[in-house]
């Protein structure tokens, strides 16, 4: 169960993070269970999310008995969900219904995001102090020109209050007809979301929209239905793990920043305690 607010402290949003972790994967077979670092990939993500003080409970939602067993052996709460969900958000919604409590905020972090920053998750949760925010996500400045045209890099443009206007795999804003002195920023979307429970239920009840089907971006379903998504600036854009090369880079990075892990059963380790600290919410300009 999530702890209640401390006596005398202002009430902050009570947040739970649910990590969808499906065993099957197209480009990198059984990637959630890859453990060249000494721990399964999704355990690294769970540890990173647990480091966020704004999140009171971290739960892995999986379709796999294998992943469930690894999580439980490592002391990570996990739930077995249906195998036929069309997307991770549907799996998160099912898991929410199994928790036995309803938080103020549900954070959806894919199990293959081991480098997500705790401070960025705290910004995401803090956004819900604003009662008008129903859904929120993260973005970072798009600084590499090679990424501007890359179809696997999702871009987002926002309005003056920091709400998303559109997400696309195409370069947006398009600068081919820019006027002299134009300086609209380019943002790289980071696929971490937070929902109020009612918004999550509504999102999962919506039919797939034409824009979602065209761009293959599920967040467009919410925009096309008239919803708003608050976009918060992340300190950095974490690299997800989708290919053998992505995983090799992560393994090398982990070896540089942490002591070598004993090459024993990776299911026996538990995540470290949360460090103190946090940061305030900052929406995009």
Buried (B, 14 or more C-beta within 10 A) or exposed (E): EEEEEEEEEEEBBBBBBBBBBBBEBEEBEBBBBBBBBBBBBBBBBBBBBBBBBBBBBBBBBBBBEBBBEBBEBBEBBBBBBEEEBEBBBBBBBBBBEEBEEEBBBBBBBBBBBBBBBBBBBBBBBBBBEEEEBBBBBBBBBBEEEEBBEBEEBBBBBBEEEBBBBBBBBEBBBEEEEEEEEEEEEBBBBBBBBBBBBEBBEBBBEBEEBEBBEEBEBBBBBBBBBEBBBBBBBBEEBBEBBBEEEBBEEBBEBBEEEEEEBEEEEBBEBEBEEEEEEBBEBBBBE
